[in-house]
Amino acid sequence: MARLDDLQTLREQLIGWMAEAPVDRVAALVGQYRATLAEIAELTPKEKAGDGIDEIAARRSARRSGTAKGSDSSKRSG
């Protein structure tokens, strides 16, 4: 499971790098991100059908918390 943990960490790092990368580097990072997701899928035990929705929600949450660190958007009120 150490490989899976490493890949999950890499996935999160790639998300941050893609958000901050110059436009000419994004394509390479996206390619690595997709390859990382494929490896994670190979190593992850099969999930129940409803679990994909939970993963999407977790990714959105991670993106929001990652982008809020560098901006004042977390201080805005609705």
Backbone hydrogen bonds, N-H to C=O, Kabsch-Sander energy under -0.5 kcal/mol:
donor,donor_aa,acceptor,acceptor_aa,energy
5,D,1,M,-2.4
6,D,2,A,-2.5
7,L,3,R,-2.4
8,Q,4,L,-2.3
9,T,5,D,-2.1
10,L,6,D,-2.5
11,R,7,L,-2.6
12,E,8,Q,-1.8
13,Q,9,T,-2.2
14,L,10,L,-2.9
15,I,11,R,-1.8
16,G,12,E,-1.6
17,W,13,Q,-2.7
18,M,14,L,-2.8
19,A,15,I,-1.6
20,E,16,G,-1.2
21,A,17,W,-1.5
25,R,22,P,-2.3
26,V,22,P,-0.9
26,V,23,V,-0.7
27,A,23,V,-0.6
29,L,25,R,-1.7
30,V,26,V,-2.8
31,G,27,A,-2.1
32,Q,28,A,-2.0
33,Y,29,L,-2.6
34,R,30,V,-2.6
35,A,31,G,-2.1
36,T,32,Q,-2.4
37,L,33,Y,-2.6
38,A,34,R,-2.1
39,E,35,A,-2.1
40,I,36,T,-2.5
41,A,37,L,-2.4
42,E,38,A,-1.9
43,L,39,E,-1.7
44,T,40,I,-1.6
51,D,48,K,-1.4
52,G,49,A,-0.8
53,I,50,G,-0.8
54,D,50,G,-0.8
55,E,51,D,-1.8
56,I,52,G,-2.2
57,A,53,I,-2.3
58,A,54,D,-2.2
59,R,55,E,-2.5
60,R,56,I,-2.4
61,S,57,A,-2.3
62,A,58,A,-2.4
63,R,59,R,-2.6
64,R,60,R,-2.6
65,S,61,S,-2.4
66,G,62,A,-2.2
67,T,63,R,-2.5
68,A,64,R,-1.8
69,K,65,S,-0.8
71,S,68,A,-0.9
75,K,72,D,-2.0
76,R,73,S,-0.8
